[in-house]
Amino acid sequence: ILLSALLIFACTDDEGNPCVYEPTLSTEAVTDITENSATLNGVISIVSENCDAPNNTEQGFVYSTEIQPTLADIQVNVNGANISATIEGLTPNTTYYVRAFLTNNFGDFYGDEVSFTTVAGQVVLNTLEVTGITENSAISGGQITSNGNTTIISKGVCWSENPNPTIEDDIINNEDDSTSFQCLVEELFPNTQYYVRAFASNEFGTYYGDEVSFT
């Protein structure tokens, strides 16, 4: 009789007080977006009734260049209810997808998906040393070390008798597809000092290499 009474009490207690575990995850707008970094934001709230403390809990953000990122993608752990994390090493001019996440022995939970696009990177290039100098010509060029994950529309060298030449001065374009290029600068005056810079343009603007002078 006593054993029967204990069993009845145990079953009544379990059925009358079920475990309720309801996390709510919100992925907020991404802020402070640059060429290669961004700040992820979110809110995680949990309703837990009559449940033991969960095991192996991790929370934060997952992100990827593919939609619907999961724990199989890049994971950033952040504790707390109002969570925020700055991620770096991103690729310029690229769209990323991010979700807040929570995982433990109760399951894997995700917030809504938010996307953001990093700022288009600047073109970085160097001006090569001037060679082949004659009375009225010289060979100059440039080397593009980074296209900023953009398409190069045009490239070449610009020169002037004044410092800091731009594409508003004399220019010559190079049509090769290579990142290292040379241009023959002609119709120069003898015994004259010139300033030359390599340039490259994309849809966002024109960028210049360092200035080199020659006579």
Backbone bond lengths (Angstrom), bond angles and torsions (degrees), N, CA, C in turn:
res aa  C-N    CA-C-N  psi(-1)  N-CA   C-N-CA  omega(-1)  CA-C   N-CA-C  phi
1 I - - - 1.475 - - 1.521 110.48 -
2 L 1.321 117.31 -44.02 1.465 121.52 179.62 1.520 111.17 -63.52
3 L 1.340 117.21 -42.40 1.464 121.42 178.16 1.517 110.97 -62.02
4 S 1.332 116.95 -42.41 1.467 120.80 178.23 1.513 111.36 -61.91
5 A 1.316 116.59 -40.28 1.460 120.45 179.73 1.520 111.26 -64.40
6 L 1.323 118.05 -40.88 1.458 121.24 179.19 1.524 111.35 -64.43
7 L 1.316 118.02 -42.07 1.458 122.00 179.06 1.520 111.09 -63.26
8 I 1.315 117.37 -42.75 1.466 120.74 179.28 1.520 110.29 -62.86
9 F 1.328 117.37 -43.03 1.465 121.25 -179.63 1.532 110.43 -63.22
10 A 1.328 117.91 -42.09 1.463 121.69 -178.47 1.511 110.93 -64.71
11 C 1.305 117.60 -44.20 1.462 119.91 -179.48 1.517 111.16 -66.14
12 T 1.283 117.08 -39.94 1.459 120.35 -179.93 1.520 110.31 -63.79
13 D 1.349 117.53 -39.70 1.463 121.56 -178.65 1.526 110.98 -65.78
14 D 1.358 118.06 -44.35 1.467 121.91 -179.67 1.522 111.55 -64.84
15 E 1.334 116.15 -44.23 1.457 119.55 -177.43 1.523 111.69 -72.76
16 G 1.296 117.13 -29.53 1.456 120.19 -177.72 1.512 113.65 -82.73
17 N 1.325 118.26 -17.48 1.459 121.37 -177.84 1.532 109.99 -132.89
18 P 1.308 118.56 70.87 1.470 120.34 -178.72 1.527 111.11 -71.65
19 C 1.326 114.86 155.60 1.466 120.80 177.00 1.527 109.20 -75.90
20 V 1.311 115.93 126.55 1.469 121.82 176.71 1.525 108.07 -118.72
21 Y 1.323 116.38 115.00 1.477 121.22 -179.19 1.526 107.78 -127.78
22 E 1.322 116.25 107.95 1.467 121.34 -174.02 1.526 110.34 -131.19
23 P 1.326 118.43 92.02 1.473 120.43 175.03 1.529 111.10 -82.26
24 T 1.308 115.40 143.09 1.464 121.54 174.83 1.527 107.67 -120.55
25 L 1.335 115.80 122.18 1.456 121.24 -176.98 1.526 109.68 -117.98
26 S 1.319 115.21 133.01 1.461 121.32 178.57 1.519 109.22 -126.50
27 T 1.316 116.64 123.50 1.461 121.44 175.33 1.520 107.59 -94.62
28 E 1.327 116.09 117.62 1.460 121.06 -176.43 1.535 110.52 -90.00
29 A 1.328 115.96 173.46 1.462 121.34 -179.44 1.528 110.62 -62.46
30 V 1.319 115.86 141.53 1.464 122.12 178.51 1.530 108.68 -78.78
31 T 1.322 116.71 138.82 1.469 121.73 -176.85 1.522 110.54 -123.97
32 D 1.331 115.62 170.80 1.464 123.42 175.91 1.529 112.22 52.13
33 I 1.316 115.39 49.04 1.467 120.67 -177.97 1.529 109.83 -81.33
34 T 1.322 116.25 128.17 1.459 122.06 176.40 1.531 108.76 -123.97
35 E 1.337 115.65 -165.26 1.463 119.77 177.70 1.522 111.87 -62.73
36 N 1.340 117.04 -38.86 1.458 119.59 -172.91 1.528 114.21 -135.80
37 S 1.334 117.10 18.76 1.464 119.21 177.91 1.524 110.03 -150.25
38 A 1.332 115.11 162.97 1.466 121.40 177.60 1.522 108.30 -164.08
39 T 1.335 115.97 157.87 1.460 121.26 178.45 1.526 109.03 -109.90
40 L 1.328 115.40 121.40 1.460 122.15 179.95 1.522 109.01 -92.42
41 N 1.327 116.36 143.64 1.460 121.48 -176.37 1.520 110.48 -136.25
42 G 1.324 115.91 147.25 1.453 119.17 178.68 1.517 112.22 -168.35
43 V 1.326 115.03 173.01 1.461 122.36 178.72 1.526 108.06 -134.34
44 I 1.327 116.07 132.29 1.463 121.17 177.49 1.527 108.17 -125.20
45 S 1.322 116.79 122.33 1.466 121.82 175.84 1.522 108.49 -127.16
46 I 1.330 116.26 145.28 1.467 121.11 -174.51 1.516 109.98 -130.96
47 V 1.318 116.27 130.68 1.454 123.14 169.27 1.519 107.21 -103.59
48 S 1.337 117.22 116.79 1.464 122.02 -178.65 1.520 109.08 -131.83
49 E 1.334 115.73 117.16 1.466 121.24 179.99 1.524 109.64 -127.11
50 N 1.330 114.39 128.01 1.461 121.40 176.33 1.528 112.89 59.49
51 C 1.341 115.81 32.01 1.469 120.37 -179.76 1.526 109.48 -116.52
52 D 1.317 115.49 144.69 1.453 119.76 171.62 1.530 108.53 -69.23
53 A 1.323 116.18 158.12 1.470 120.24 177.55 1.520 109.09 -60.08
54 P 1.338 118.63 129.80 1.466 120.81 -177.82 1.525 111.85 -66.60
55 N 1.305 115.67 153.07 1.458 122.27 179.02 1.524 111.34 -100.24
56 N 1.344 115.30 150.68 1.470 122.09 173.32 1.533 112.43 54.87
57 T 1.321 116.54 46.17 1.461 120.76 -177.87 1.528 110.82 -80.44
58 E 1.321 115.75 131.78 1.460 123.05 171.40 1.521 107.44 -135.93
59 Q 1.326 116.12 147.70 1.458 119.95 178.75 1.522 109.39 -151.28
60 G 1.323 115.23 162.77 1.464 120.65 -179.86 1.508 110.52 150.90
61 F 1.344 115.60 -127.29 1.458 121.17 -177.40 1.528 110.08 -134.30
62 V 1.318 114.96 150.99 1.462 122.31 167.57 1.530 106.88 -124.64
63 Y 1.337 116.02 142.25 1.463 118.45 179.77 1.517 110.72 -146.30
64 S 1.344 114.33 159.05 1.455 120.82 -176.35 1.522 108.58 -164.50
65 T 1.323 116.21 166.57 1.466 120.61 171.44 1.529 110.77 -84.07
66 E 1.325 117.03 -3.23 1.463 122.52 175.79 1.520 109.38 -105.48
67 I 1.334 116.59 152.98 1.461 120.55 -178.32 1.533 110.79 -68.01
68 Q 1.316 115.92 159.09 1.453 124.38 177.35 1.533 112.59 53.60
69 P 1.336 117.72 60.39 1.469 119.63 178.75 1.522 111.36 -62.81
70 T 1.333 115.58 149.07 1.459 122.13 179.80 1.525 109.30 -130.45
71 L 1.314 116.34 -173.78 1.458 121.63 178.12 1.522 111.82 -65.90
72 A 1.312 117.33 -13.84 1.458 120.71 176.28 1.524 111.43 -77.44
73 D 1.345 117.70 -11.90 1.467 122.54 178.93 1.527 108.97 -96.25
74 I 1.322 117.10 -159.48 1.460 120.45 -177.98 1.529 109.74 -74.84
75 Q 1.329 116.16 130.03 1.453 122.58 -174.50 1.524 110.51 -117.31
76 V 1.334 116.19 134.56 1.464 122.60 176.11 1.521 107.38 -124.11
77 N 1.325 117.27 116.81 1.463 121.33 -178.31 1.529 111.02 -86.94
78 V 1.330 115.88 130.77 1.466 122.41 177.66 1.522 108.28 -141.82
79 N 1.315 116.33 128.04 1.462 120.66 178.47 1.526 110.66 -90.88
80 G 1.341 115.22 159.10 1.450 120.05 176.11 1.517 112.58 112.40
81 A 1.324 114.76 177.58 1.466 120.85 179.02 1.526 111.04 -91.27
82 N 1.337 116.58 -49.69 1.460 121.30 174.68 1.526 107.15 -95.50
83 I 1.315 116.12 103.79 1.458 119.98 -171.02 1.523 111.10 -106.13
84 S 1.330 115.08 148.94 1.458 121.85 179.97 1.519 108.08 -153.98
85 A 1.338 116.61 143.17 1.464 120.88 179.14 1.522 108.95 -154.11
86 T 1.333 116.00 136.37 1.453 121.77 175.71 1.527 108.98 -96.96
87 I 1.316 116.33 123.39 1.457 121.46 179.89 1.526 108.64 -106.94
88 E 1.322 116.41 147.92 1.459 122.47 -177.69 1.527 109.95 -130.31
89 G 1.316 114.94 178.09 1.461 119.57 179.48 1.515 113.71 75.53
90 L 1.341 117.60 20.97 1.454 121.24 179.36 1.530 110.53 -80.10
91 T 1.313 115.59 162.22 1.463 121.82 179.19 1.527 109.49 -91.74
92 P 1.331 118.87 132.11 1.470 120.10 179.43 1.537 112.22 -60.12
93 N 1.324 114.37 151.78 1.461 121.61 173.92 1.533 112.06 54.48
94 T 1.327 116.16 43.95 1.464 122.16 -176.14 1.522 109.46 -132.20
95 T 1.331 116.36 140.20 1.461 121.62 178.45 1.526 110.00 -90.66
96 Y 1.332 115.18 130.24 1.461 122.16 177.78 1.522 109.58 -118.65
97 Y 1.335 114.99 155.10 1.454 122.22 178.02 1.534 108.11 -122.34
98 V 1.326 116.55 137.37 1.462 120.75 -173.73 1.530 110.09 -137.47
99 R 1.340 115.45 146.04 1.469 121.14 174.36 1.531 109.24 -141.26
100 A 1.307 116.35 141.09 1.461 120.02 168.30 1.524 108.07 -69.31
101 F 1.340 116.45 148.63 1.459 119.14 -179.70 1.528 110.71 -140.44
102 L 1.318 114.80 158.93 1.453 123.76 172.63 1.525 106.83 -145.64
103 T 1.328 116.79 131.42 1.460 119.53 179.01 1.522 109.86 -138.23
104 N 1.320 116.47 139.56 1.464 123.29 174.13 1.519 107.82 -162.85
105 N 1.328 117.12 -165.47 1.460 119.16 -176.95 1.526 113.01 -69.61
106 F 1.358 117.53 -10.68 1.460 120.16 175.65 1.532 111.77 -82.59
107 G 1.338 117.45 -18.21 1.458 119.61 179.12 1.518 112.11 141.99
108 D 1.323 115.54 -175.06 1.457 123.51 176.22 1.525 108.44 -107.21
109 F 1.340 116.20 130.20 1.461 121.04 -177.04 1.531 108.86 -127.29
110 Y 1.341 116.24 140.90 1.463 121.23 -177.73 1.521 110.33 -130.84
111 G 1.325 114.93 149.03 1.456 120.84 171.90 1.514 110.51 -86.44
112 D 1.315 115.91 -179.08 1.453 120.42 177.97 1.534 109.36 -67.59
113 E 1.309 115.83 157.85 1.466 121.52 -176.94 1.527 110.97 -87.20
114 V 1.322 115.63 138.16 1.463 122.90 175.37 1.526 107.63 -126.57
115 S 1.313 116.62 138.33 1.464 120.36 178.74 1.525 109.85 -115.12
116 F 1.326 115.49 154.23 1.457 121.65 174.83 1.515 108.46 -151.20
117 T 1.327 116.00 157.10 1.457 121.62 -179.89 1.518 109.36 -121.83
118 T 1.317 116.37 126.67 1.460 120.68 179.07 1.524 110.48 -67.59
119 V 1.317 115.25 157.04 1.463 121.68 -178.90 1.529 109.26 -66.93
120 A 1.315 115.74 141.55 1.471 119.95 177.36 1.520 109.46 -61.87
121 G 1.310 115.70 133.74 1.452 120.32 -176.84 1.515 112.93 -76.40
122 Q 1.300 115.66 153.85 1.454 121.38 175.25 1.526 109.73 -78.23
123 V 1.305 114.43 150.04 1.459 119.85 174.01 1.530 107.89 -79.30
124 V 1.313 116.43 131.10 1.461 122.03 178.88 1.524 108.11 -114.42
125 L 1.336 116.61 127.41 1.461 119.85 -178.92 1.515 111.16 -148.85
126 N 1.323 115.41 159.73 1.460 123.08 177.70 1.525 109.43 -115.00
127 T 1.317 116.04 150.00 1.460 121.59 172.67 1.523 108.44 -92.25
128 L 1.321 116.02 127.85 1.459 119.97 -178.13 1.534 110.71 -77.29
129 E 1.300 115.88 158.35 1.457 121.61 177.30 1.532 110.22 -62.08
130 V 1.328 116.01 138.40 1.457 121.37 -179.27 1.535 109.09 -75.99
131 T 1.315 115.91 132.33 1.469 121.34 -179.95 1.532 109.32 -131.27
132 G 1.330 115.25 174.90 1.463 120.72 175.11 1.513 114.09 58.84
133 I 1.333 117.35 37.78 1.471 120.70 -175.87 1.538 109.79 -75.39
134 T 1.329 115.75 128.61 1.470 122.45 175.63 1.527 108.03 -124.91
135 E 1.352 116.07 -165.32 1.467 119.73 179.08 1.526 112.17 -64.62
136 N 1.325 116.70 -33.77 1.463 118.59 -173.80 1.537 113.91 -137.92
137 S 1.316 117.95 18.83 1.466 119.59 178.74 1.529 110.44 -153.90
138 A 1.311 115.39 164.34 1.464 122.73 176.85 1.524 108.07 -162.87
139 I 1.311 115.55 161.16 1.466 121.06 178.68 1.527 108.25 -111.34
140 S 1.312 115.31 122.50 1.460 121.00 176.67 1.523 108.03 -128.57
141 G 1.309 116.85 175.72 1.465 119.83 -178.87 1.510 111.32 179.13
142 G 1.303 115.48 -169.26 1.461 120.30 -178.06 1.505 111.67 -152.50
143 Q 1.321 115.33 168.35 1.463 122.34 176.26 1.517 108.59 -135.29
144 I 1.327 116.67 119.87 1.463 122.36 -179.97 1.522 108.31 -85.92
145 T 1.313 116.19 116.74 1.464 120.68 -179.82 1.523 112.63 -93.67
146 S 1.331 117.13 -19.97 1.465 120.69 175.82 1.523 109.01 -155.12
147 N 1.331 116.69 130.41 1.462 120.10 176.46 1.521 112.39 -93.68
148 G 1.360 116.95 5.56 1.465 120.07 178.68 1.507 113.59 63.48
149 N 1.342 115.89 22.93 1.466 121.68 -177.34 1.525 111.41 59.07
150 T 1.319 115.26 36.09 1.465 122.02 177.16 1.526 109.05 -126.28
151 T 1.303 116.19 172.42 1.461 121.87 178.24 1.525 109.55 -94.04
152 I 1.326 116.51 126.42 1.453 121.12 177.21 1.536 108.58 -76.67
153 I 1.336 115.69 121.06 1.454 120.58 -178.94 1.521 111.17 -84.99
154 S 1.318 116.73 -42.36 1.459 121.18 179.40 1.510 109.59 -151.87
155 K 1.339 115.29 157.65 1.463 120.39 177.88 1.518 108.48 -155.63
156 G 1.322 115.93 160.50 1.452 120.53 -179.98 1.513 110.18 165.64
157 V 1.320 116.20 -151.04 1.464 121.19 177.18 1.522 109.42 -131.65
158 C 1.317 115.11 150.68 1.460 121.62 175.07 1.518 107.96 -126.27
159 W 1.324 116.68 148.94 1.461 118.86 -177.79 1.525 110.83 -147.26
160 S 1.329 113.67 161.61 1.457 120.53 -178.69 1.525 108.42 -163.37
161 E 1.337 115.35 164.02 1.459 120.09 172.19 1.529 111.05 -80.47
162 N 1.319 116.10 -6.56 1.463 121.95 177.14 1.538 109.94 -109.07
163 P 1.320 116.89 151.46 1.472 119.48 -179.78 1.527 112.07 -62.39
164 N 1.336 114.16 161.26 1.465 123.09 176.69 1.529 113.43 56.29
165 P 1.315 117.62 56.97 1.465 119.34 178.11 1.528 111.04 -64.95
166 T 1.332 115.66 151.84 1.464 122.10 177.72 1.520 108.58 -130.03
167 I 1.322 116.33 -177.61 1.462 120.14 178.82 1.525 111.33 -72.44
168 E 1.336 117.33 -4.00 1.460 120.59 172.62 1.527 110.74 -81.28
169 D 1.328 117.00 -11.76 1.467 121.55 176.38 1.529 108.87 -94.59
170 D 1.327 116.72 -157.26 1.466 119.97 177.05 1.521 109.53 -72.00
171 I 1.325 116.23 136.34 1.468 120.32 179.55 1.527 109.70 -139.66
172 I 1.305 115.04 160.36 1.460 122.24 168.56 1.521 106.99 -140.74
173 N 1.324 116.57 132.58 1.457 122.35 -177.43 1.528 110.93 -91.17
174 N 1.302 114.50 151.60 1.454 121.48 173.59 1.522 108.29 -116.07
175 E 1.334 115.95 127.00 1.463 120.37 -173.91 1.528 113.08 -97.59
176 D 1.329 118.34 0.36 1.468 119.86 -179.84 1.527 110.32 -66.96
177 D 1.334 115.53 157.73 1.459 121.00 178.04 1.524 113.11 -88.18
178 S 1.314 116.89 -7.02 1.460 120.24 -175.45 1.527 110.74 -74.61
179 T 1.322 115.45 156.57 1.463 120.45 178.45 1.526 111.95 -81.39
180 S 1.325 117.43 -18.29 1.462 121.78 175.35 1.527 107.66 -110.04
181 F 1.329 116.68 126.99 1.456 118.99 -172.05 1.526 111.10 -142.56
182 Q 1.329 115.47 159.03 1.463 122.35 177.28 1.522 109.35 -130.62
183 C 1.341 115.13 153.02 1.458 122.10 179.30 1.527 109.17 -137.85
184 L 1.318 116.00 140.87 1.462 121.29 175.68 1.521 108.24 -91.06
185 V 1.314 115.97 113.30 1.461 122.02 178.69 1.524 107.85 -91.72
186 E 1.329 117.04 122.92 1.465 120.87 -175.12 1.535 110.97 -124.57
187 E 1.358 114.54 178.76 1.468 123.57 178.82 1.527 111.28 60.04
188 L 1.328 116.28 39.32 1.460 121.25 176.09 1.523 109.77 -90.11
189 F 1.322 116.59 160.99 1.459 121.69 177.18 1.533 109.90 -93.46
190 P 1.329 118.02 142.65 1.460 120.52 178.11 1.527 111.09 -64.55
191 N 1.316 115.16 152.77 1.460 122.77 174.03 1.536 112.10 51.70
192 T 1.333 115.33 43.99 1.473 120.91 -177.49 1.525 109.13 -129.96
193 Q 1.312 115.71 137.78 1.468 119.56 177.75 1.528 110.04 -86.88
194 Y 1.332 115.11 131.38 1.459 121.45 178.89 1.531 110.05 -122.27
195 Y 1.329 113.66 155.14 1.459 121.78 175.27 1.525 107.46 -119.07
196 V 1.317 115.78 134.67 1.461 120.49 -174.85 1.524 109.81 -135.04
197 R 1.341 114.83 145.00 1.472 121.14 174.87 1.519 109.15 -140.38
198 A 1.305 115.99 139.74 1.466 119.74 169.78 1.525 108.40 -73.77
199 F 1.328 116.61 150.13 1.465 120.32 177.23 1.525 109.68 -137.96
200 A 1.320 115.28 157.94 1.466 122.55 173.81 1.522 107.75 -149.02
201 S 1.320 115.82 139.32 1.471 121.02 -177.34 1.518 110.19 -121.94
202 N 1.335 115.67 141.59 1.457 121.47 168.69 1.524 107.91 -127.20
203 E 1.312 117.30 -169.84 1.464 119.51 -175.79 1.523 112.71 -68.19
204 F 1.326 117.48 -11.21 1.459 120.79 -177.09 1.520 113.60 -101.90
205 G 1.329 117.50 -12.08 1.450 118.55 179.97 1.515 112.66 156.72
206 T 1.334 115.12 -172.71 1.458 122.90 179.00 1.522 109.10 -116.03
207 Y 1.325 115.60 137.37 1.458 121.94 -176.07 1.525 108.77 -125.53
208 Y 1.334 115.47 149.04 1.455 120.38 -172.38 1.535 111.04 -123.61
209 G 1.322 113.48 150.31 1.450 120.27 171.13 1.512 110.43 -83.97
210 D 1.317 116.13 -177.78 1.452 121.11 178.68 1.533 109.99 -68.46
211 E 1.309 116.67 156.52 1.467 122.14 -177.11 1.528 110.59 -84.82
212 V 1.334 115.40 137.80 1.453 122.83 176.50 1.536 107.94 -126.79
213 S 1.315 117.34 136.16 1.458 120.20 178.37 1.524 110.71 -113.09
214 F 1.315 116.27 152.69 1.473 121.36 177.32 1.525 107.97 -154.67
215 T 1.305 115.12 160.28 1.467 120.79 178.27 1.533 108.71 -123.09
